Each structure stands twice: as structure tokens, then as C-alpha cells.
């Protein structure tokens, strides 16, 4: 006796989501193309698919979709807060989120993406500095699975949420310039994704507008994108003789402040330090960290809402939702004495 064909089998054979099959077979498929509808009906007839009414009732009661969220590092306060925003929408809309953290490993990212697709995922939120839209589209193949891009790659096409990193860099540089600092060190990641490139370009361009010279060979220090990376770079920052330091993100800045303190350098009396992101830890370090704020939770909420809209519509037009950044001045920066 052959195995009973399920709705997931039909979805897999058609290369679409379970939600798409369910809506078409339940007479709610007008938003989908005639080609997609015809394919579903043909497969239903060909394989003799009969809905399991007990399962169907359960599905209708919960009305849930399953979405995948792929981030570089879930232990990072930034991405942890972003995922919280996604989960707020997921809970309200009865979506089931599957969270994958790939530790910035390109092969692992692609492996996780393939595994999520094998589970008939209804949609994806992808934060990756390594995967291009071409790579994502090749992995997805003929499946009708919408996805939202986030955070890492400005150069790619596709529906995405982002902030103005260039302007954020400008705000950071202008703040330090307004405080009278003219010898400034930059702590940047060893590998620059597009968002960090934009961030640092805005910072350097603003220094030029303020007639502040930056010695890129001496005052730009590369380090791992982590608190440990910032901590280990403290000695190199001291050697620059800078009166202020701008770190690529808050984690690096927090690590840098500890490294400076252990070497007897007071923040902000001897050197001002500022970061980028406005993670929750910023208010719990001493001194509290001056930073450029990204609305992290709102980014997660916005990404999830955009994905939900794509799941329930047949619109393929690219959409971009931009979120504002702003300066948050705390105690880690001060006027040059």
C-alpha cells in the first residue's frame, strides 16, 4: 500500500510553500498566478491528494506559518534584540520562527538555508555578509519561498530592511569633532561588510569636512568584531596617541574601554570612546557608552511584517524599508581638555 500524499508533498513537488498550496486548494488563491494555481491542481489530481480534515481543522484553528531567521551570531546583543522584534510579530501572528545562528560561516549559512527549505518553510529573514541574492536564489531554486534581507549587504537586490549607516558614521564623527577632538582612532572589523564600509565612509568624510586629518596607516586599527577584539586592541589604540576612538560597533567599544581601564587609561578623561548600535549593555557599563542608535527591535518587527506581507501576497516587486539612526550621548565621551 503506497504512502498517503500530504500537503507538504504537494508543496515540495510544486516548489512552493505549504501556505500557498493550502490557500489555493481552499479557494483563496486569487492572489497567486494562474500558472501556480494550475500546477497545484494538476499535482492534486495526479497524486490523488485528499486533505486530512483533522489536520486541516488544526491548521485552520492555529492559522500559523513557519518562518526561518538566519543571523550571524545569536549571542550578539544586537542580533538577539533583532530576533526579539521578529518574535513579537511571530507571536501576534501565530507564526513559528526557526532561528539559526551561523557564526559568520559561509558554508554553514548555506547549509542552514538548505535545511530550512527542506522543512517547507513559508518565508525567510536572512542577515548575511557572504551570501549574495544570486546564491540565495540558487539555493531556493524553483520553490516559491519569499525572503527579506537585513543588515549586511547594501549592494544586493531584494526586499530588505536597513538603516542609513553612512549618516550614522557622519553623526559619530561630528560628535567627536564638536567635542574638540582632532586626533581620532578608528577600530574597525577585520572583514568589512557593506554596512560597515558605509558606516566608516560616512565617518571619514565628515572628518574631512571638519578639516581633521586621519592617518589611515596609523590610526585605523583592525580587530575581530567582538568585545574580545576591542579589548585586545586597547594597546594599539593607546599607541596612536588619539584623544578619541570610534569603534565599529558597541561590542568592540565595550571591550576597548575595559582594555584601556586595565592599562590605566581613564575614559573619557584621557580618551573618549564611542560605539555604534545602542545595545542594551551600553547603559550598564561604566562609564555608560556614547553610541549611534539603530532601532534594533523595530528592525526585527519591520522585517517580520514585510515577510508576512510577502507570504500572503503574490507581489514580487522589491521593497526597501529604511529606519533612522541618531546620536545617543552618554558618559564615555567628553570635551577635549
N, C-alpha and C positions, 0 to 999 in steps of 0.2 A: 504494500500500500504506500503510495507516494506521500511525501510530506505536504501538509497543508500550506498553501501560499498565504503569506501575511502581507499586510500593508507595507511593511518595511522591505519585503522582497520586491514589490511593485516599485517602490521609491528607488531602490538600488538599481533595478533594471532600467528605469526611466532616466536615472541620473538627476533626480530632483529630491526635494525634502519630503518627509512624511506628511508635514503640514500641507504641502502643495497637493499631494495625492488625496488627502482627506477632504480638502476643500472642493476639489474638482468632483470627486465621487459623491459628495453631499450636495451638489448643485450650487456651490458657492464659488465656482471657478471662473466667473466672468472677468476677473482682473488678469487672468493668465491668457497667453496667446492661444489661438485655435490649434496651432501645431502641438503645443504642450498638452492641451486637453485631449486632442485626438490620440496622442501617444499613450496617455494614461488609460483611456477607454479601450484602446486596442490591446494593451497588455492585460487589462482586467479580463477581457473576453478570451484572449489567447491562453491565459493560465487558469481561467475559471475561478478568479478570485471572488470569494464571498466574505463580506465583512463579518467579523466576530462581534455580535451585538453586545455581548457582555463587556468586551474590551472597549467597544465604541462608546458605550454608556460611560465607562470610566473616563475615557478621553474627553468626552463632552463635558463631564462634571468638572474636570480639573482644567480643561482648556489650556494645556501647557505646551510650551515649546522648549526644546533643548538647545542651548547656545554654548559655543566654546569660546573661551577667553585665553589668548596666548600672550604672556608677558615675559620680559627678560629675567625678572627676579622678583618673585612674590614676597621675599623677605625685606625688600626695599620699602621704606615707609612711603615713598612716592607711589609705587605700583600697588602696594597694599591698600592705600587710600583710594586709588583709582578703582580697584576691584570692589571696594565697599560701595562706590557710586553705582557700579554695574549691578551689584546685588540688590540695591534699593529698588531699582526698576524691575529686576527679575522677580523679587518677592511680590511686588504690587501687581505685576502682570502674569504671575504664576508661570514664569519661565524657570527652567532648571539650568543653572550655569555650571559648566565644567571648566575648572581653572587649571591651566598648565603653565609651569614656570620652566623656561629652557636654559637659564643661566647664560644667556647670550651665546649659546652654542648653535651655529647654523644648521648642522646636521640634526641635532636634537629638535630644533624648531620644526624642520620639515617632517621629521618622524612623528612628532605630536600632531601636526596638522593632518597628516595622513590617517592617524589613529582616530582623530575626531570625526573625520569624514566617513570612516568605516562604521561609526556609530550613528549614522543617519542624522547628523547634526542639522539643525534648522538654520543656523547662521553663525558667523564668526566675528570676533573682535580681535584684531591682530596688531600687536606692538612689536615691531621687529626692525632692527637696523640692517639686517643682512638679506632678508627676502624681498625681492622686487615683486611688483604686481605680475610680471610675466611668470616668475617662479610660482607664485600663489595660484595663478590661473592654470598653469600646467598641472599642479597637484590636484586642484579641484576638478579639472577636466570637464566632462560634459554634465557634471552634476549642477543642479540649479540651487546653489548654496550662496546666498549673499554674504558679503563681509564688509567690515568697517576697519579702516586703518587708523592708527593712533601713534603720535608722539615722535617717531624716529625719522621718518623719511619724507622730506618735503618734495623731492624730485619725482615721486611716483604719482601715477594717476589713480583715481579711485575715490569712492566716498570715504571721508575721513573727518576726524575732529583734530584741531590743532590750536596752538596759541602763537602769538607773534614773538618768536624768540629773538628776532633782530631788535625789536623795540625793547624787549626786556634787557638785552645787553646794553642798549643805549641808556636806559634808566639807571642801571648799575654804575656805569662809567660816570654819568652826570652827577650821581650822588657823591661819589668819591671826589670828583673834581670840585664840587660845591663845598666840600669839607676842606679843600686846600691841598689835597694830596696830588703830587706830581710824579712821584716815583712809585709806580704800582706794579705788583707782580700778578701774574695770571696762572692759576692752577687748572690745567685742562686735562681731559681724558686722553689716554694713550691712543685710542682709536676714536676719531671724530665722526659721529653720525651727522646727518644733515641738520638736525635741530641744534646740536652743539656748535656746528660751523656757523649757523645763522646767529646764534647767541654771542659767540666770540667776535664775529664780524661787526655786529652792532656795537659791542663794547669798544673795539679798537677804532672804529670810525668815529665814535663820539670822543675818544681821547684826542684824535687828530683835530676835531672841531674846536677842542679846548686848548690846542697848541701844547699838548702833552705828548712827549716822545716816549715810545715803548721800544725797548731793546729786546726784540723777539728772540735773539740768541742767548740772552742772559736772564731775562725776566719772565719768560714763558716756560713753565715747568710742567712736564707731562707726568701723570701718575695714574694708577688704577682708579676707576670710578667708584670709590668706596671710602668709608671712614678710615680704614687702614691706609689707603692710598694717600689721603690727606695728612694723616699722622706721620707717615714715613717721609713726606715731602717737606716737613717743617724745617729741617736743617737747610735744605736748598733755598727755601723762601727767605730764611734769615740771611743767607749769604748774598742775596740780591741787594740787601740794604733798603728794600722797599718800606714805605711807611703805611702801605695798604695792600691787601691781597684780595683778589676776586677769584672764588672757586667756582668751577663749572656746575656744581650742584651743592645742596646743603650737606649731604653726607660727607663730601670732601672737606667742606668748610669746618664742620664739627670736629673731624679728625685732626685737621690742621690746628685748630685752637688748642686742643689737648697737647699736641706735639710742641707748640710754641710755649705753652704754660710750663711743661716739664723741662724746657730749656731756659726757663727764667725770663721769657719774653711776655710782657703783660699786654693783653687785649682789652680795650683799644688804646691804652696809654702809650704803648710803644709801636703798635701796629694795628690798624683797623682790618677787620676781616668781614667779608660778606659772601653769602652764598646765593643759591637760586633754587626755587621750588616752593618754599614755605611749608615744609613738612611739619608734622605735629611736634617733633622733638625740638624745634627751634626755640620754643618758649621754655624748655626745661633744661637747657644748658646755661652755663654761666661764663661770660655774660650772654644774655639772650641774643640770638643771631639776627642781624640785619639781612634781608634777603629780597629777592624778587618773587612775588607770589603768583603762582599759577592756581587757578581754581580746580584743584585736583579732583575733588568729589564731583563737581559739576561736569568735568570732562568725562568721567565714568558714566554719569547719568545721561549726558548728551549722546555718548557713543551707543549706549544700550537703547535709547529711544529711537535713534536713527536706524539701528539694526532692526528693531521691532517693526518700524515702518517699511523697511525693505522686505522683511519676511512676508508681510501681509499686503504687498503691492507688487505689481509686475513692472514697475518703473526701473529702468536701467541707467537713467541719467546720473552723472556724477554730482555729488553734493559735498560741499565743504562747510563745516560749522566752525567758526573762529571764536575763541574765548579770550577775554582781555587779561593782561598782566599788570601788576602795579608794584610799586616800591613799598616794602614794609620796613620802616626804620626802627631798630631796637638798640641794644646797648653795645653791640660789638663794633660799631663804627663811631668815630668822633672826629672833631675838628683837629687838624694838624696844629700842634703846639709849637 
